[in-house]
Amino acid sequence: MFKAFLQWLALRSHLPINQFLHQCKNYAFRVVKGNTFRLLPLIFGFIFALFVGFSSRAILPKSTEILWDTYGIPHIYGKDTQSAFQAFGWAQMQSHANLLLRLYGQARGRAAEYWGEKYLESDRWVQRMGIPERAQSWYKAQNPAFRNNLDAFAAGLNAYAKAHPDLIDDEVEVVLPIEPVDILAHGQRVLHFTFVVNPESINDNVEKIGENNSKASNGWAIAPSRSASGKAMLLANPHLPWSNLFLWYEAQLTAPGIDAYGATLVGIPVLAIAFNDNLGWTHTVNTHDGWDTYELQLADGGYRFDGKIRAFQTEEKTLQVKQDNGTLRAESLVVQHSIHGPVVAQKQGKALALRVVGLDSPGALQQWWDMAQAKNLTQFETALKRLQLPMFTVMYADRDGHIMHLFNGQVPIRSQGNFEDWEGIIPGNTSQTLWTKTHPYRDLPRVVDPASGWLQNANDPPWTTTFPRALNPDKYPPYMAPRGLMSFRAQRSAKMLNEDESISFEEMVKYKHSTRMELADRLLDDLIPAARKFGDESARRAADILETWDRQANADSQGAVLFAQWTDEMDFPEAFAIPWKEEAPQTTPDGLADPQKAVKALAIAAAKVDKAYGVLDVPWGDVFRLKSVDRDLPANGDPGKLGIFRVLNFAPTANGRFQAIEGDSYIAAIEFSNPVRAMALTSYGNATQPNSPHVGEQLQLFARKELHPVWRSRQDITAHLEQRQVF
């Protein structure tokens, strides 16, 4: 029994039993110098001191605090879970108060009432989709403990606003106080009615997936067999717009049962991408089809369905619109509901109704919270199996050496057809096209611990997550995910992993920042000789520039601007001689179908570049810029369609220059060593409030292709402390 007691104490001291006893013995003999009579009491005294010391570490803090590091990242220590949620609400308000209140106002569907006509379309979308009413029912459906957490987060938001009204813009204070249902409405608007489906997708009838989708991402999981350290590694790298509801917020949350670090979208009360001492995960936007538009045949005030006429359920809502003089104008909104969902358009005797997955699944926030508390793959999958997140690939790694790729989401069980068949407008006059159930977890494409030792996703379908292939698409319903093109960015992603059999942490970070253009590697060997054979002087001069170019989009790369302009003049994918082939996913498409036409396009591109910048070899960073309030820096990176892993998308500014507006937004590189090693970056900084010194702060690191260290231990945090707040 005494031996067991000593073993227990040794375990608490984090020492082997022999080393623990040796220290006890040395301590005792050092004090009594061999007096064996006094030895035993002293040993017990030492053991008692150790017991008290180690036990005191487990005692919960009497207060809750936020330790702000020098990058403006809050490290929250909660005496209990609700206190941690309340402090997280306070922290988000300190960093993003004006933005948060505007987003919560939009989620209520009352933004036009608060701020005028320009928000009317947003209100119509929110109200037509029933977001405010559904948020009320979702709030009631939360389990009591998590409902209390939402209450606490809202209390933290409001407490900050009450304490610092002078730091919040007057025009957004009208949204206060924030209610817990506002948080659920905001989450629903973000997940279901921005990521799963958004108004532009319906209005423009655009494809539901594609490389030009600004909501993109990279994710890697590397097994010990492929890691130089013998430890699993994870790379998180979402690409989102650098504004509005897409902004990431970096934080650490510590409370009983949890010590997680990561990021979440502003206004969300839990971490959406995170890691702890045992495991971590990231998300990518997957090739998931969770919505459909149904064409209804109108008749006698209703619509035809299975040979009968069904009546619409009609609801009239009143929207208030603030006028320039401050008065309110009332506007009626009639919402019609079919068996498929709300009607979003009517024309020429027909209507379009929208059906979206997950509207009866209110537990996404709690699922994320429970994922962050998991300690191993089994516990993590227990949370995943609830399938409360409507979409997103899950890329996972852990300390035990497991890696996993899950094509996560609520996938409708469809009666027929392949993925492309469900991309257009669906006939709504028959129950044969109306899905009512979604696939269970066991049906979803999933890979655990592949023989390759690596997994990747760059918004490509799950079938190309690793090579040799671990998933056979023939074993899944043809509508589950497309069988089509593996994008050049995804090919670049897989290539970097596949060509390095022993990847160090430093190499993973270096690969993350790679701006090498896979498309250039694929086509320049055809384009350059064709230009010298068929081209005029300008085309041949352009070919000389491209031949000496480093095939990257670094700030000092000369030739990247010219190549990017040439791709804009080309008609891809028709311009390829060899189309993409499923049996050769990493080497196709390839070649130029019409070399002479490609050379003419090069001459046109050269003329445009020369006219705009005076030289053909203008450095990339002279044209493409990173800007914030007080920074104007040369950029590196470009749209993923060129096969670049480091993604940036740009908008035109003055004088033919361009400014980054979306792309690499949050980056985290994690190695599950002991202790966990991690570096991260929130590209645009961790705040938007005008009074914050952290607005745009990390952009300098971004321009240098650097990440900042992740400080997780209290010792490291206090060594880089900017502010301490005690509650």
N, C-alpha and C positions, 0 to 999 in steps of 0.2 A: 504493500500500500504506500509506504514511504517512497519507494522507487518510482511508483506511478506519479506521486505528487511532484517529485523532482523532475520527472520527464515533462509533466505539464508546465511547470515553471520554466524549464528550458525552452519549451516550445514558445511560450509567451515572450521569452527574451530573444527569440530568433537566433539562438545559439545551439550547436550540437550538444548533446547531454554531457559528453566528456569534457568539452571546452567549458561548459557551464559549471560543472563540478570543480574543474581545475581553478576557475576564477574564485569560486567559493573558498576553496582550500587556501589559495594564495592570500586572499583577503584576511582570512582568520589567522593564519600563521604570521602574516605581516604585522598584525595587531598584538598578538599574545606571545610571539616568538617562541612557539613550541609548547606553550602551556596547554596540554591536552585536556585538562579539567575544564578549561574555559572555552575549548574549541567548539564543542557542540552548540552551546547557546549562541556563540557568535555566528556560526553557520546559519542557524535558524534566524538570527537577527538579520543577517545579510539577505537570506531568502525572503524574509518578510519585507525588507526594504525594496527588494526587486518587485515583489508582488504588488506592493502599494504603488510603486513607480509605474509599472506597466499597466496596472489597472486604471491609473489616473488618465492614461492616454485614451481609454475607451469611454470615459465620462463625457457626456454630451456637453458642449459649450453652453454657458448660461445665457449667452446673447448670440444674436445673428449678426454677421458682418459681411461687408463687401470689401475685398482688397483689390484695388484697381492698380494694374501694372502700368508700366510706362508706355504701352501701346494702347491704353484705354480699354483693356480687356478686364471684365469683372470676374473675380474669383469669389464665388459666393459660398459662405460657410453657414449653413442653417442649423439651428439647434434642433429643429424638427423639419419635416417635409414642407408643411405649410409655410413656415418661416422662410425656407429657401425659395419657394414660389413667390412669396411676397417680395423678397429682396430682388428676385429676378425681374419682377415687374418694375420695381424702382429703377433698377439698372438700365433696363431698356428705355425707360422714359428719360433718364439722364442723358442717354446717347442719342435718342431718336424721337423726342417728344412730339415735335411738329408733324413728322411723318406718321407716327403711330396714330395720332388723333385723326388725321386725315383718312388713313386707311380704315380705322374703325367706323368713321362717319360714312364712308362708302359702303362698308359691309352692312350697315343699317338700311341702306337704300334711301338715305336722306341727304346725300351730299349736295344735291341741287338746292335743297332747302337751306343748307348752311352757306354754300359758296357760289351758287348761281348756275346759269344755263349750261355752262360747259360740262357739268357733271350729270346732265339730264339723261344722256344715253347710258351712263353707268348705273343710275338709279333704275332705269327701265329694265336693264338686264338683271340686276339683283332682285328686283321685285317680281319680275316675270318668272324667274327661277325659284321663287319662294324661299330665298335664303334666310330672311329674318324669322319667318314662322318656323322653318325647319330647325333653326338654331335654338329656338325655345324648346322644341320637343327633344332635341339632342341634349340640352342641358338637363332636362328631367330624366333622361335615360342614363346619365353618368352614374357610376356607383358613388355612394355617399362620400367616400374618402377622396376620390378624384374630383368630385364636385367641390369639395372644400378647397382643394388645391387651386382650382380655377377661381374660386372666390378670393383666395389669398393673392393670386397674381393680379386680379383686378384691383384689389385693395392696395397693392404696391404701386400700381400705375396712378391711382387716385391720390395716394399719400404723397408721391413726388409732386404731383401737380398742385396740391394744396400747399406744400412747403416751398415751392419755387414758381409761383405764378409769373414772376417777372422774367423767367427764362423761357416762357412759352408764348408763341405768337397769339395775339388777341383773337384773330379770326378763327383759330382752331379750338379755342377754349369752350366754344359752344357745344362741343361733343361731350364734355365732362358732365357728370361722372361716367366712367366706363363701367358697364355691367358685364358680368361673366358671359352672358349670351353674346355680347359683342365679340368676344374672343373666339367663340365657336363659329359665329357668322363669318368672321374674318378667315379662320382656317378653312371653312367650307368654300368660301369664295376663292381662296388661293388654290386649294387642292382640286376641287371638283369643277369649278367654273373659271379657272385660268389654265391649269395644267392639263386636266382631262379634256376639257373643251372650253373654248372662249368664243366671244361673239364674232371675231374676225374669221374663224374657221367656218362658221355657218354662213355668214354674209357673203364671203368670197368663194365658198364652196371649194376651198383649197384642199390639197392632200393633207391627210392627218399626220403624216410623218415626213421627214426629209432632212437633208443636211442643212437647208437654209432655215430650219427651225431654230430660233434664237434660244429656246429653252433646251440646252444640250449639256453634255458632261463627258468626262473621262473617269474611269475607275479601274484600279488594279488591285489584285490580291496575289501575293507571291508566297509560295510555300517554303518551308525550311530547306527542301531539296534544291531550290533554285536561289536561295539567299546566301550571300557570302558569310553572314554571321551564323547561319543555321537557325535563324529565327524568322517567323512569318512576318511579312510586311504588308502594309495597306497604303494605297494612294487614293485620296479623295480629291476630286477636281470638278465641281459643277461649273457650267458656263451659263450665266444668266445675265439679263440686262443689269446695268449698274445704276438702277434707280427704282423707285416706287416699291411695290410689294415683293420684288425679287431680291432685295438687299439681304445679305447674310449678316448675322450678328454672332460674334465669337465670344465664348464664355466657358467658365468652369462651374459646375454645380456639385456641391458637396453637402450631403445630409445623411442621416442614418440610412444605411443601405445603398448609398450611391456616391460615387466620386467620378464624374464623367466630364470630359472636355470635348468641345466641338463647336458646332455652329447651328443656328436655326434661322429661318426666314423671319424678318422683323415682325413682331406682333404675335408670334407663336410662343407659347409658354414652356416648351420643352425643346431639347436638342434634337434636330432632325438628322444630323450627321455627327457621329460621336465615337469616342473610344474611352475605355476605362483600363484598369490594370490588367484585365484578362482578355479583352476582345474589342473589336471596333467594326464599324460598317460605314459604307457610303452609298449614295444613290446615284443612278443615272436615269435620265428620261428614257424609258424603254419604248420599243415599237408596239405600243399597247393601244388597242382600239376599245375604248370604254364608252363610246357614245355613237348614236346613229340618228340621222334625220329621216323621218318617215313622211312620205308624200301621201296626204289624205285627200280623198275625193269627196268634195262637199256636196251635200244634198239635204234639202228641207231643214236647213238650220243646223244640221249635224254632219256626220261623215259616215261613209260606207265601211262596214267591217264584217267580214264573213257573210256577205249577202244581206245584211241588215243595216238599218240606219241607226247609229248611236248618237245620243245627244252629248254635246260638250258640257262639261262642268264649267260654269262661267263665274268669274269673280271680278268685281270692279274695285280698283284701288285708286286712291287720290294721291298724286305726287305734288308736293309744294316746291315751287321754283322761286328762288330769291331774285328780285329785280335790282336794277342798278340803283334805284332810289331806296332800297331796303325793304320794300313791301314784298309780299308773297303772292304769287300767281298759282292757282290750283289747276292741275292738269289731270284728266281722267286717264287711267290705264286699265283696259279690259283684258283680263287674262283668261284664255280658254284652255282647258285641260282635256286631252284625249286619253285613251287608255295607254297611249305611248308616252305621254308627257305633255308639257306645255306647248302650245302653238307659238312658233317664233316668226312665222311669215304667212301671208295669204296673198294669192294672186290668181286671177282668171279661173275661178271655180275650184282652186286647189289650195291646200295649206300644208305647211311643213311643221311637224311636231318633233320635239327633241327628247331623246331617251338617254339617260346618263346613269352609269353604275354608281353604287355606293351610297345612294341617298338614304338608305336605311341602315347605314353603318356609322354610328356616332363615336366610335372608339379609337380613331386614328391617333389622337394626342396621347391617350393613355398607353396605346401600344408603343409609341416611340419612347415614352417614359420607362416602360417595362423593359424594352430592348436595352436601354442604357444601364439598367440594373442587373442584367444577366451576367453570369460568371463563366458560362461555357456555351458550346454550340447547342446542347440540348435545351438549356433554358432560353437561349436566344430564339430557337425555332419554335418553342412553345408560344412565345409572344407573336412571332411571324404568322403562325398558323391561324390566328384570328382573322387574318386578311381584312384588316380595317383600313389599311392604306389602299386607295383605289388604284394606284399604279406605282411605278418606279422599280427599276432593277435594284436588287440588293447585292452589294459586293462586300464580302466578310472575311476577316482573318482573326486568329486568336493566338494566345500564348501556348496552347497545346499543339500548335502547328497546323490546325485545320484552316482551309480556305473554302469559300463557297460563293457561287454565283446563282442567284435566284431571279428568274423572270417573274417578279412579283406583280400582283394586281388582281383586280376583280375582272375576270375575263368572261364575257357572256357566253353561255352555252347556246350556240346557234344551230339551227336545224340543218344547214347546208352551206356550201360555198367556201371559197378560200378568202384570204385576207383582203385581197383586192376587190372581191365581189361586194364587200361591206364598206368600201371606201366612199361610194357615191350615195345617192339618195335612194332609200329603200321603199318599195311599195308598202303602203300602210293599210291596204284594204283586206288583208288576210292575217289570221293568227299564225300562219306558217312562218312568217318573218318576224314575229314578235317574240323576243327572248324575255324570259322571266327569271332565270336562274343564272348563277355564275359558277365557274369551275372551283372545286375544292383545292386545297393546297397540294394534295398529292398529284394533281393533274398538271401542275405548272412545270415548265422546263427548269431543271435544277441540276447543278454540278457541284459535287463535294470532292475535294482532294484529287484532282485529275492527275494522270500520269505525267503530264507536261510540267507540273509544278507552278503553273501560272494561269491566271484568269484575267481577262480584260473585257471592258465594254466601253465603246465610244458611240453609243446610241445605235449600234448595229443590232440586228436580230440576235437572239440567244445562240443560234447555231454556230456562230463564229467566235464564241467566247474563249476558245483555246484550240490549239492544234498539237497533235492530231485531234480531230473532232471528238468531243465527248457526248454530244447530243445528235440524235438522228431525227431530223424534222418529220420523216415519214411516220414516226411513232406518235405524233401529236396531231390534233385536228388541224386541217389546212388553214383555218381562220385564226389559229392561235397567234401567229406572228408571220411576217412576210418571208418568202424564200429569196428575195431579191438582193440587190447590190450590197456588198460590203464596202462602205465608203473608203476613200483614200485615207481619211483620218484614222479609221479603225484599222486599216491595213498597216499604217505607220505604227500604231499602237502595238499591234501583234508582232510586227517585225522587230521592234526594239526589245521586246521581251524574249522572243524566240531566238535571237542571235546572241544573247548573253546568258551563259549557263551558270554564272555565279554573280548575282547582282548585289552590290553593296548598297547601304542606305544612301551614301553620297551619290552613287550612280543613279539610283531611283530619282533623286531630286534633280540631277542633271537631265535625265531623260524627260522628266516632267516639263522642263523648260525648252525642250527641243523645238526649233522653228524650221527644221528641215522639211522641204516640200516633197512629199512622195510623188505628186503629179509631175514635178520637174524631173525627178529621177526616172520616171516612167517614159517621158516624152522628149527630153532634150536630145537624146541620142538619135532621134528621128528628125527633130526640127532643125538642129544646127546644120547637118549636111544638106538637108533639103533647101535651106536658105542660101547656102553657098552655091547650090546647083541651079535653083530657079529664081533666086531673089535679085532685086536691084541693089544699088549701092547701100540704101538705107537698111534693107533687110540683112545684107551681109555684115554691115556695121553692127546691127543688133545681134546677129549671131556671135560676133566676136565678144560682145559684152556678156552674153549668156554663157559662153564657154568658160570665161574666167570667173564668173559668179560662183559663190560658195553654195548655192542652192538652198540658202536659208533666208529667213526674214528677220535677221538681227538688225539692230539700229544702224550698223555700218555696212550692211549687205548692199552691194552695188550690182544691180541686175534684177532684184526682186520686184521692183516697181514695174519694170518693163515686162517681166514674165506675167505678173498679175494682170497687167493691162491686156496682154495677148490672150490670156484665158477669157477675159471679158469679151473679146472680139470673136471667140470661137463658139461653135454651137455644140456643146457637149450634152449628152453622151454620143450623139450621132457622129461626131468627128473622130471617134476611135475606130481603128481598123479592126480590132478584136474587142467585142463587147465583154462585159463581165460574165464569168462562167462560174457556176456553183462548184464545179469540180476543180477549179483553179482560182480560189477566192483571193489569194494574196499576190497574184501575178497578172490579173486582168482587172479592168480593161487595159489595152495596150495598143501602141502604134497609131499612126495617122492614116485615116481612110483616104484623104485627099491632100497629099503633101503640098501641092501647088497652092491650094486654097489656104492652107495653114500659113504658108509663106506670105501670101498677100495680107493675111490678118496680122502677121508680124510687122509688115511695113506700115500698116495703118496704126498699129500700137506704137511703133517707134515714132511716127509723126506726132501722135498725141502727147507722148511723154516729152519729146523734144520741145514742143510748143508750150507745154505747161511748166516745164522746169529748166529748160535751156540745155540740158544734158541728158543722155540716155542712161548714164550710170549714176543717177541721183541716189544717194543713200536712202534706204528704207525709212530710217528715223527722221529724215528731213521732211518727209511727206506725211508720215503717220505718227500721231502725237498722243501722249498721255496728259490729260489736263485735269486740274482741280482748281480750287479757289485761287491758290497762289503758286501753282506749279504748272510748268509746261515742259514736258520731257519727251525725248525720242522714244518711240514705241518699238517693241519687237513682238512678232506674232501676227497672225492673219486668219481669215475665215477658214474653218476646217475643210471646206470643199477642195482646197489646194493640197490637202493631205498633211496639214500641220497639226501637231499634237497640242501646241500652245496656242489656244484659240483667242483671237480678238476680232470683233466686228466694229466697223467704223462708220461714222456719219460725216458727210462733207462739211467743211468750214470755209473760211475765206482763202483766197489765193491758191486754190487747188489742193489744199491740205485737208487732212481727215483727222477726226478725234475719236478715240476709243469710247464706245458707249455700252459694250457688252462683251462677254466672253469669260475668260478665267476670272472667277469672282472670289471663290474660297478654295484654298489649297491646303491639304494636310498630308504630311508624310509621316507614317508611324511604323516603328519597328517594335515588336513585342518581346523585347529583351527585359532584363530585370535590373534596374527599373525600366519602364517603357521609355523609348527614345522617340521624340516627336519634334517636328517643325511645322509651321503653318504660315498662312498669309491671308488676310482679307484685303483684296487688291486695293480698294478705294478707302481703306481705313475703317475703324469700328464705330464711327459716329457720323451723324448728319446735322446735329444741332449747331446753329451758328456760333454758339459760345464755346464749343468744344475744340481743343487743340488737336484732336485726332481725326478731323475731317480731311480726307485725302492723304493722311500721314504715311500710310504704307505704300503709296504709289512710287516713292523713291526706291524702295526695296524691289518692287515689281519691275521697275525699269532696269534694275541691275540683275534681274533673274535670281533674286535671293528670297529666302524665307526667314521668318523670325523664329527664335527659339520658343518652344512651348514650356512655360514655367508652371509646374503642377504641385510641387512640394511647397509647403509653407515657407521653408527656408529660402528657396529660390524666389518665391513671390515677394517676400519681404525685402529681399536684396534688390529688387527692381520695383519698389513700391512708389506709386504716385500719390495715392490717397487711400485712407482707411475710413470706412463708415460703419458705425456700430448701431444696431437697432435693438 
